[in-house]
Amino acid sequence: MKLLAIRLSALGDVAMTLPVLDSLQRANPSWDITLLSSRAAAEMAETLGMRFRVKAVNVKRDYEGVSGLNRLYGELRNEGYDKVADLHDVLRSQFLRLRFFLNGVPVAHIVKGRRQKHALVTHSSKAQLISGFERYRDVFLRLGFSDFPLDYRCPLPPDFDSSHIDIGIAPYAQHRGKIYPENQMLATVKLLLDKDPKIRLFLFGSKDEREALDKLAVDDRVVNLAGTGSIGDDMLRMKDLRCLISMDSFNMHLASLMATPVVSVWGATHPYAGFLGYGQSQKNVVQLRELPCRPCSIYGNKPCRYGDYHCMTGIHPALIVKKVYECLDSR
């Protein structure tokens, strides 16, 4: 069996495909599985030693427009895939899967559950939706494959420094509705540093966030790692943390791939939408559960209707610190 899976962008969602493909590959070791995705996906899979192949492409740069997608399809067709799983369901992936379908190749695509997600953000339902991981697995079941367990385990064991308690902080996300306010994160940092002299804090973010993160480096026990290494470097650093404080963001999913517990802070979004990191516990979620206006969006990209983002400003730093210590005690 030669299988092509497609997930082209959105780093957090790309990271969520990896445990599913790893589980599928181990359940079917003789299969030849390829993920069409980004260079970041290739780096994540390489760091973890995953057995499936990642065909890394930059569609917007190298395969622009219909002519570019036709050229990409031609490359993929020549690789001889037996089935195609569209894990993205956007215009580009729809175009590619249509070309395969018209050429007689069985295809299936993700069902994103838009109606159920709309019910969640309009507050007509408060039900936990199935996870993104289960949605990805369902694509392969609709292709006719046998059911398989989601049993990914990070192959790289942690190497803890017994003389320190190393905690990571990834305070940024793509949208404001998912970002804990800077002054409150600074208060969280100070509370953690005051809690135990063995605590060291490591700040994670992009190169563009490095200067902003310098404001949190108020002590020599706070190390700003933003922009100092590759995605693979960040993964290996996260592996050795006792826990990571993160927003509903890519870094939550990156740490999850390393089996690092995450104290995740949720504002405009909600873990009920199915995007909690792989293997993460609801017990480590920080959120204002009874705030009637949340969630107001699935991705956190809508402006606050009240203008104050109380879903984030209303979370006291002491609550995050409390969750961190509960997380540490459970390891």
C-alpha positions, -999 to 999 in steps of 0.1 A, spaced: 0 0 0 13 34 -10 -6 61 7 -5 99 4 -18 121 33 -21 159 27 -19 186 54 -3 217 40 -3 244 67 -12 257 102 17 244 123 -4 233 153 -27 212 130 3 198 111 18 187 145 -15 170 153 -13 148 122 20 132 133 8 110 161 -20 97 139 3 89 110 29 73 134 1 51 148 -11 41 113 25 34 102 32 12 132 -1 -7 128 9 -13 91 47 -14 90 49 -26 54 30 4 40 47 33 22 32 64 38 40 100 26 28 132 42 26 162 19 33 191 41 58 217 51 95 218 60 84 222 97 66 189 95 96 172 80 118 186 109 94 174 135 91 139 120 129 137 116 135 147 152 112 120 164 126 94 140 92 87 125 92 60 98 68 77 73 82 101 47 74 138 46 74 154 12 81 190 22 68 217 -2 61 254 -1 29 255 -22 25 293 -21 61 299 -33 68 270 -56 34 258 -69 14 290 -72 -19 290 -90 -36 263 -110 -6 257 -132 16 252 -101 -9 228 -85 -11 209 -118 27 206 -118 26 194 -82 -1 168 -90 21 156 -119 50 150 -95 27 132 -70 10 111 -97 44 98 -109 50 86 -73 22 61 -78 -1 64 -48 -28 39 -42 -50 61 -20 -51 97 -9 -62 111 24 -69 149 25 -64 159 61 -68 196 53 -98 201 30 -89 236 17 -89 247 -20 -54 235 -27 -59 200 -12 -93 198 -27 -78 205 -62 -51 178 -57 -76 152 -44 -100 159 -73 -72 153 -98 -64 119 -81 -101 110 -80 -105 118 -117 -76 95 -123 -93 66 -105 -74 69 -72 -96 64 -41 -97 96 -19 -113 107 14 -112 140 33 -115 152 68 -149 161 82 -143 192 103 -176 192 122 -183 228 113 -220 225 125 -210 212 159 -183 238 162 -207 265 153 -231 252 181 -202 254 205 -193 291 198 -230 301 197 -235 283 230 -263 261 218 -242 232 229 -215 226 255 -206 191 244 -170 179 241 -164 174 204 -142 146 191 -105 155 190 -87 165 159 -67 133 162 -99 112 159 -110 133 129 -77 125 112 -80 88 120 -116 88 106 -103 99 72 -83 66 69 -113 46 81 -134 61 53 -107 51 29 -115 15 39 -85 8 62 -90 -12 94 -93 7 126 -61 13 145 -53 26 180 -39 61 186 -10 49 206 18 72 197 45 74 224 75 98 223 106 77 215 129 101 233 130 97 271 135 129 292 168 137 309 159 157 340 184 178 359 178 168 395 193 200 408 167 222 391 130 223 383 129 233 347 97 248 334 90 262 300 68 292 291 54 298 256 32 329 262 23 338 226 -2 326 200 -13 337 166 -44 357 178 -49 381 207 -79 360 220 -54 332 228 -27 353 245 -23 358 282 -16 395 290 21 404 293 18 420 327 0 390 341 25 366 326 53 387 342 35 383 375 33 345 369 71 344 362 78 363 395 55 340 415 72 309 401 107 323 408 97 332 444 81 297 449 113 277 448 150 286 442 154 254 422 130 267 395 145 277 362 123 291 334 129 287 297 110 310 273 99 297 239 88 317 209 97 328 174 126 350 164 102 379 160 90 374 196 125 374 212 126 411 221 91 410 237 101 379 257 132 397 270 107 416 293 100 383 311 137 376 317 138 394 351 162 370 367 193 350 357 171 319 362 150 329 332 165 320 298 150 334 266 153 307 239 132 324 214 147 323 179 179 306 191 173 273 174 153 252 150 119 235 157 139 203 163 160 222 189 129 234 207 115 199 207 146 185 224 146 213 249 110 207 257 116 171 262 136 178 294 111 202 310 90 192 340 61 210 323 54 238 299 30 267 303 15 274 269 -15 290 252 -37 272 228 -9 273 203 17 254 182 40 251 212 14 231 231 13 206 203 51 206 200 55 198 237 28 171 234 49 153 208 76 151 234 52 138 261 59 169 282 29 179 304 14 212 294 -4 237 316 -25 252 288 -42 286 292 -74 290 272 -92 323 265 -115 329 235 -111 293 225 -121 261 244 -106 226 246 -141 212 239 -134 221 202 -110 191 201 -76 209 199 -61 199 232 -26 186 227 -21 148 223 -20 130 256 -27 162 276 -49 161 306 -80 183 311 -68 186 347 -40 209 335 -63 233 316 -65 268 329 -97 287 319 -127 307 332 -152 278 328 -183 298 337 -177 329 316 -209 329 294 -194 345 263 -167 319 258 -158 303 236 -165 330 211 -145 314 182 -128 281 174 -95 297 164 -94 328 186 -93 351 156 -124 372 164 -121 405 183 -136 405 218 -172 418 216 -167 436 249 -132 448 241 -116 437 274 -107 400 267 -118 391 302 -115 355 293 -77 361 296 -74 391 319 -97 374 344 -73 345 350 -52 352 381 -15 344 378 -18 324 411 -42 300 393 -16 292 367 11 286 394 -13 264 413 -18 243 381 19 241 375 25 226 410 -4 202 406 12 192 373 46 187 389 32 167 417 16 143 392 48 135 373 
